Amino acid sequence: MLEKFEPSPYLGRFGVSAFDPGYIYVIRSQSRLKIGRSTGKLDRIRQARTWLPDGKLLGIKPFWNHRVLEKYLQLGLTMFWYKGEWYDFGGDEFEESFIDDFIAFDDADINRNSIDFISFMNSSGNSEYTLEFSQRNVSKASFLREESVNRGGGNE
């Protein structure tokens, strides 16, 4: 069940609308990360333990417009896309930086997280792939397959 979030009256000043609240999560399983979304924080944690018993929840953070932000985040990590919602950094040092930055989002402050997401995407360089995607007339799946360094890995 989704928590009741109160929108800040200042969100609009940052270009954020208080719409579609939910959570974005990162789970580690072996050498890969799963990046997904949910409208129920506790439900997703329980479900993850069922379908991925060896997985470690690295963070589950609230955001406004969580469906759109999940897409931007996944596109921003295109280079490391493996399959579905899975990403394999192959030992790249960016993985540690990404995890640290994601964990730094607040566990409860949906307003601050939604505003800070803009800086997070720009400062990490993740926005470059989202811009590239917006200029092409291809599906997200096609874009991920074309641009990932893991093309031969698990993206059958």
C-alpha positions as semicolon CSV with decimal commas, in nm:
position;residue;x (nm);y (nm);z (nm)
1;M;0,000;0,000;0,000
2;L;0,135;0,339;-0,096
3;E;0,215;0,583;0,182
4;K;0,030;0,913;0,179
5;F;0,278;1,168;0,054
6;E;0,223;1,541;0,087
7;P;0,343;1,746;-0,208
8;S;0,557;2,047;-0,135
9;P;0,412;2,373;-0,270
10;Y;0,757;2,444;-0,415
11;L;0,779;2,141;-0,644
12;G;0,660;2,337;-0,946
13;R;0,951;2,579;-0,914
14;F;1,178;2,285;-0,992
15;G;0,968;2,150;-1,276
16;V;0,834;1,860;-1,068
17;S;0,464;1,779;-1,054
18;A;0,316;1,585;-0,764
19;F;0,182;1,301;-0,975
20;D;0,222;0,920;-0,974
21;P;0,394;0,862;-0,637
22;G;0,586;0,539;-0,589
23;Y;0,923;0,382;-0,522
24;I;1,231;0,308;-0,726
25;Y;1,444;0,026;-0,594
26;V;1,786;-0,126;-0,658
27;I;1,854;-0,491;-0,576
28;R;2,188;-0,670;-0,611
29;S;2,204;-1,034;-0,710
30;Q;2,554;-1,167;-0,761
31;S;2,727;-0,925;-0,999
32;R;2,413;-0,761;-1,136
33;L;2,173;-0,489;-1,027
34;K;1,797;-0,488;-1,081
35;I;1,640;-0,146;-1,112
36;G;1,264;-0,139;-1,084
37;R;0,966;0,041;-0,940
38;S;0,670;-0,027;-0,716
39;T;0,376;0,152;-0,560
40;G;0,407;-0,057;-0,244
41;K;0,730;-0,039;-0,047
42;L;0,676;-0,329;0,190
43;D;0,502;-0,541;-0,073
44;R;0,798;-0,513;-0,310
45;I;1,047;-0,608;-0,038
46;R;0,843;-0,919;0,049
47;Q;0,803;-1,011;-0,317
48;A;1,173;-0,968;-0,386
49;R;1,262;-1,211;-0,110
50;T;1,038;-1,468;-0,278
51;W;1,154;-1,441;-0,641
52;L;1,513;-1,348;-0,560
53;P;1,610;-1,507;-0,226
54;D;1,983;-1,433;-0,273
55;G;1,913;-1,069;-0,363
56;K;2,017;-0,781;-0,143
57;L;1,798;-0,471;-0,137
58;L;2,034;-0,176;-0,172
59;G;1,762;0,087;-0,154
60;I;1,397;0,163;-0,212
61;K;1,330;0,536;-0,239
62;P;1,008;0,737;-0,290
63;F;0,962;0,966;-0,591
64;W;0,687;1,159;-0,762
65;N;0,643;1,046;-1,124
66;H;0,816;0,720;-1,035
67;R;0,727;0,544;-1,362
68;V;0,888;0,817;-1,572
69;L;1,189;0,850;-1,341
70;E;1,247;0,474;-1,347
71;K;1,255;0,490;-1,728
72;Y;1,502;0,782;-1,721
73;L;1,722;0,600;-1,472
74;Q;1,721;0,282;-1,677
75;L;1,796;0,476;-1,995
76;G;2,072;0,663;-1,815
77;L;2,239;0,330;-1,740
78;T;2,196;0,203;-2,097
79;M;2,565;0,130;-2,138
80;F;2,543;-0,132;-1,860
81;W;2,206;-0,283;-1,953
82;Y;2,204;-0,662;-1,945
83;K;1,846;-0,790;-1,980
84;G;1,502;-0,669;-1,871
85;E;1,555;-0,451;-1,566
86;W;1,902;-0,597;-1,502
87;Y;2,232;-0,410;-1,533
88;D;2,584;-0,551;-1,532
89;F;2,862;-0,299;-1,478
90;G;3,135;-0,555;-1,549
91;G;3,361;-0,416;-1,277
92;D;3,331;-0,056;-1,400
93;E;3,403;0,190;-1,119
94;F;3,083;0,379;-1,203
95;E;2,881;0,106;-1,028
96;E;3,005;0,206;-0,683
97;S;2,937;0,571;-0,754
98;F;2,586;0,495;-0,880
99;I;2,503;0,285;-0,573
100;D;2,638;0,548;-0,333
101;D;2,439;0,822;-0,508
102;F;2,119;0,615;-0,512
103;I;2,150;0,519;-0,146
104;A;2,196;0,889;-0,063
105;F;1,836;0,961;-0,164
106;D;1,614;1,000;0,143
107;D;1,413;0,697;0,257
108;A;1,097;0,903;0,313
109;D;1,118;1,256;0,164
110;I;0,950;1,217;-0,174
111;N;0,968;1,591;-0,244
112;R;1,342;1,627;-0,189
113;N;1,415;1,305;-0,379
114;S;1,212;1,416;-0,679
115;I;1,391;1,749;-0,694
116;D;1,735;1,596;-0,631
117;F;1,677;1,339;-0,908
118;I;1,734;1,610;-1,168
119;S;2,079;1,693;-1,028
120;F;2,156;1,323;-0,986
121;M;2,090;1,251;-1,353
122;N;2,286;1,553;-1,477
123;S;2,587;1,526;-1,246
124;S;2,633;1,153;-1,307
125;G;2,618;1,185;-1,686
126;N;2,310;0,961;-1,695
127;S;2,109;1,227;-1,876
128;E;2,321;1,185;-2,191
129;Y;2,155;0,854;-2,281
130;T;1,808;0,988;-2,204
131;L;1,872;1,276;-2,443
132;E;2,006;1,041;-2,710
133;F;1,702;0,815;-2,670
134;S;1,464;1,112;-2,709
135;Q;1,624;1,197;-3,045
136;R;1,575;0,850;-3,192
137;N;1,256;0,695;-3,315
138;V;1,312;0,352;-3,154
139;S;1,163;0,158;-2,867
140;K;1,332;0,155;-2,527
141;A;1,417;-0,214;-2,573
142;S;1,580;-0,151;-2,912
143;F;1,775;0,142;-2,776
144;L;1,904;-0,061;-2,481
145;R;2,008;-0,349;-2,707
146;E;2,187;-0,116;-2,951
147;E;2,380;0,085;-2,694
148;S;2,471;-0,163;-2,420
149;V;2,826;-0,290;-2,386
150;N;2,665;-0,622;-2,285
151;R;2,515;-0,680;-2,631
152;G;2,638;-1,036;-2,646
153;G;2,563;-1,110;-2,280
154;G;2,207;-1,186;-2,184
155;N;2,002;-0,969;-2,407
156;E;1,861;-1,239;-2,629
